[in-house]
Amino acid sequence: MSIASDPTQVRDDWLRRLSQLIDQVQIWSEDLGWATRKIEVSLDDSELGSYKAPALLMQEGSVRVLLEPIARSAPGANGVVDLYLMPAYDDIASLYLGSDGWRLHYMFPGTPSTATIRDADSKPLAKETLAEVLCEMKKNAVE
């Protein structure tokens, strides 16, 4: 079914995937000692129109991180969600949804520099990879 024939179904599927991601990251973050709060953000999609989507604020001490949906689709991905260090939106990591699930793209220490975060090394999203990125973001926030 094309998006033109049922954009509501496409949006609902995307929101379901986002909710599952937010719920899983919330569980892992809390297991890692971070306080969390779900929020809603406004998105505007040229094919789906304007809608509200879930996002997740995470905080440990004075370090705050936002997991925010960016786009329902991108070349080679079925969804993009960014992870920002707040309030400056620094130390970005991105999650791309592919046929094998969510992958976390981040310029991990010791990896070659790339022009874009999409070109950075990626790892399957798991509690361990999330912990690694949050630890790096926390370290960079303190420096």
Sine and cosine of phi, psi and omega as CSV:
sin_phi,cos_phi,sin_psi,cos_psi,sin_omega,cos_omega
0.00,0.00,0.74,-0.67,-0.03,-1.00
-0.98,0.18,0.38,-0.92,0.01,-1.00
-0.89,0.46,-0.54,0.84,-0.01,-1.00
-0.90,0.43,-0.52,0.85,-0.04,-1.00
-0.99,0.12,-0.42,0.91,0.02,-1.00
-0.49,-0.87,0.93,0.37,0.00,-1.00
-0.90,0.44,-0.46,0.89,0.01,-1.00
-0.90,0.43,-0.67,0.74,0.02,-1.00
-0.91,0.42,-0.66,0.75,0.03,-1.00
-0.89,0.46,-0.71,0.70,0.02,-1.00
-0.89,0.46,-0.69,0.72,0.00,-1.00
-0.89,0.46,-0.65,0.76,0.05,-1.00
-0.89,0.46,-0.69,0.73,0.02,-1.00
-0.89,0.46,-0.71,0.70,0.01,-1.00
-0.91,0.42,-0.57,0.82,0.06,-1.00
-0.90,0.43,-0.70,0.71,0.03,-1.00
-0.89,0.45,-0.67,0.74,0.03,-1.00
-0.88,0.47,-0.71,0.71,0.00,-1.00
-0.87,0.49,-0.66,0.75,0.04,-1.00
-0.89,0.45,-0.67,0.74,0.03,-1.00
-0.89,0.45,-0.76,0.65,-0.02,-1.00
-0.86,0.50,-0.70,0.71,0.01,-1.00
-0.87,0.49,-0.69,0.72,-0.02,-1.00
-0.92,0.39,-0.71,0.71,0.00,-1.00
-0.90,0.43,-0.58,0.81,0.04,-1.00
-0.88,0.47,-0.72,0.70,0.01,-1.00
-0.87,0.49,-0.76,0.64,-0.01,-1.00
-0.88,0.47,-0.70,0.72,-0.03,-1.00
-0.87,0.49,-0.71,0.71,0.01,-1.00
-0.91,0.42,-0.61,0.79,0.09,-1.00
-0.87,0.49,-0.51,0.86,-0.02,-1.00
-1.00,0.04,0.04,1.00,0.07,-1.00
1.00,-0.08,0.18,0.98,0.02,-1.00
-1.00,-0.06,0.64,-0.76,0.16,-0.99
-0.99,0.17,0.57,-0.82,-0.04,-1.00
-0.72,-0.69,0.39,-0.92,0.11,-0.99
-0.49,-0.87,0.81,-0.59,0.08,-1.00
-0.98,0.19,0.64,-0.76,0.07,-1.00
-0.72,-0.70,0.11,-0.99,0.11,-0.99
-0.90,-0.43,0.61,-0.79,0.09,-1.00
-0.83,-0.55,0.41,-0.91,0.03,-1.00
-1.00,-0.06,0.72,-0.69,0.07,-1.00
-0.85,-0.53,0.50,-0.86,0.06,-1.00
-0.76,-0.65,0.93,-0.37,-0.06,-1.00
-0.94,-0.35,0.73,-0.68,-0.04,-1.00
-0.88,0.48,-0.47,0.88,0.00,-1.00
-0.99,-0.11,-0.50,0.87,-0.09,-1.00
-0.97,-0.24,-0.21,0.98,-0.04,-1.00
0.99,0.13,-0.29,-0.96,-0.01,-1.00
-1.00,0.01,0.63,-0.77,0.03,-1.00
-0.33,-0.94,0.26,-0.97,0.06,-1.00
-0.99,-0.11,0.60,-0.80,0.00,-1.00
-0.69,-0.73,0.44,-0.90,0.01,-1.00
-0.97,0.26,0.52,-0.86,0.10,-0.99
-0.62,-0.78,0.15,-0.99,-0.06,-1.00
-0.67,-0.74,0.83,-0.56,0.15,-0.99
-1.00,-0.07,0.70,-0.71,0.03,-1.00
-0.79,-0.62,0.63,-0.78,-0.01,-1.00
-0.60,-0.80,0.70,-0.71,0.16,-0.99
-0.73,-0.68,0.89,-0.45,-0.11,-0.99
0.88,0.48,-0.80,-0.60,0.01,-1.00
-1.00,-0.10,0.08,1.00,-0.04,-1.00
-1.00,-0.07,0.83,-0.56,0.02,-1.00
-0.87,-0.49,0.66,-0.75,-0.02,-1.00
-0.76,-0.66,0.61,-0.79,0.02,-1.00
-0.88,-0.48,0.78,-0.63,0.14,-0.99
-0.98,-0.20,0.93,-0.36,-0.18,-0.98
-0.77,-0.63,0.80,-0.60,0.07,-1.00
-0.91,0.41,0.62,-0.79,-0.03,-1.00
-0.91,-0.42,-0.75,0.67,-0.07,-1.00
-0.45,-0.89,0.57,-0.82,0.05,-1.00
-0.95,0.30,-0.45,0.89,0.02,-1.00
-0.52,-0.86,0.42,-0.91,0.06,-1.00
-0.44,-0.90,0.32,-0.95,0.02,-1.00
-0.80,0.60,0.86,-0.52,0.03,-1.00
0.98,0.21,0.17,0.99,-0.02,-1.00
-0.61,-0.79,0.48,-0.87,0.03,-1.00
-0.98,-0.20,0.31,0.95,0.02,-1.00
0.29,-0.96,0.53,-0.85,0.02,-1.00
-0.71,-0.70,0.74,-0.67,0.05,-1.00
-0.73,-0.69,0.71,-0.70,0.00,-1.00
-0.96,-0.28,0.45,-0.89,0.03,-1.00
-0.86,-0.51,0.89,-0.45,-0.09,-1.00
-0.88,-0.47,0.55,-0.83,0.21,-0.98
-1.00,0.08,0.82,-0.58,-0.07,-1.00
-1.00,-0.07,0.39,-0.92,0.01,1.00
-1.00,-0.01,-0.03,1.00,-0.14,-0.99
-1.00,0.05,-0.01,1.00,-0.06,-1.00
0.85,0.53,0.67,0.74,0.00,-1.00
-1.00,-0.10,0.13,-0.99,0.09,-1.00
0.78,0.62,0.80,0.60,-0.07,-1.00
-0.94,0.34,0.66,-0.75,0.22,-0.98
-0.83,-0.56,0.45,-0.89,0.02,-1.00
-0.78,-0.62,0.55,-0.83,0.09,-1.00
-0.92,-0.39,0.77,-0.63,0.02,-1.00
-0.88,-0.47,0.74,-0.67,0.02,-1.00
-1.00,-0.05,0.88,-0.47,0.04,-1.00
-0.86,-0.51,-0.13,-0.99,-0.02,-1.00
-0.90,0.43,-0.38,0.93,0.01,-1.00
-0.98,-0.18,0.26,0.97,0.03,-1.00
0.98,-0.21,-0.18,-0.98,-0.02,-1.00
-0.97,0.24,0.69,-0.72,0.08,-1.00
-0.85,-0.53,0.68,-0.73,-0.03,-1.00
-0.99,-0.13,0.87,-0.50,0.04,-1.00
-0.97,-0.25,0.83,-0.56,-0.02,-1.00
-0.40,-0.92,0.55,-0.83,0.05,-1.00
-0.99,0.12,0.99,0.15,-0.03,-1.00
-0.89,0.45,0.55,-0.83,0.04,-1.00
-0.82,0.58,0.67,-0.74,0.03,-1.00
1.00,0.08,-0.01,1.00,0.04,-1.00
-0.99,-0.16,0.43,-0.90,-0.02,-1.00
-0.90,0.44,0.58,-0.81,0.07,-1.00
-0.92,0.40,0.52,-0.85,0.02,-1.00
-0.74,-0.67,0.29,-0.96,-0.02,-1.00
-0.95,0.33,-0.59,0.81,-0.01,-1.00
-0.71,-0.70,0.36,-0.93,0.02,-1.00
-0.89,0.45,-0.49,0.87,0.01,-1.00
-0.90,0.43,-0.49,0.87,0.01,-1.00
-0.99,0.11,-0.18,0.98,-0.02,-1.00
-0.93,0.36,0.35,-0.94,0.08,-1.00
-0.82,0.57,0.58,-0.82,0.04,-1.00
-0.82,-0.57,0.41,-0.91,0.05,-1.00
-0.72,-0.70,0.50,-0.87,0.09,-1.00
-0.86,0.52,0.64,-0.77,0.03,-1.00
-0.93,0.37,0.83,-0.55,0.04,-1.00
-0.47,-0.88,0.23,-0.97,-0.01,-1.00
-0.83,0.56,-0.64,0.77,-0.04,-1.00
-0.92,0.39,-0.67,0.75,0.00,-1.00
-0.95,0.31,-0.59,0.81,0.08,-1.00
-0.89,0.46,-0.70,0.72,0.01,-1.00
-0.86,0.50,-0.66,0.75,-0.01,-1.00
-0.89,0.46,-0.71,0.71,-0.01,-1.00
-0.93,0.36,-0.69,0.72,0.01,-1.00
-0.89,0.46,-0.62,0.78,0.04,-1.00
-0.89,0.46,-0.71,0.71,0.03,-1.00
-0.89,0.45,-0.68,0.73,0.01,-1.00
-0.89,0.45,-0.67,0.74,0.01,-1.00
-0.89,0.45,-0.68,0.74,0.02,-1.00
-0.89,0.45,-0.68,0.73,-0.01,-1.00
-0.94,0.34,-0.48,0.88,0.04,-1.00
-0.94,0.34,-0.53,0.85,-0.03,-1.00
-0.98,0.18,-0.52,0.86,-0.07,-1.00
-0.93,0.36,0.00,0.00,0.00,0.00
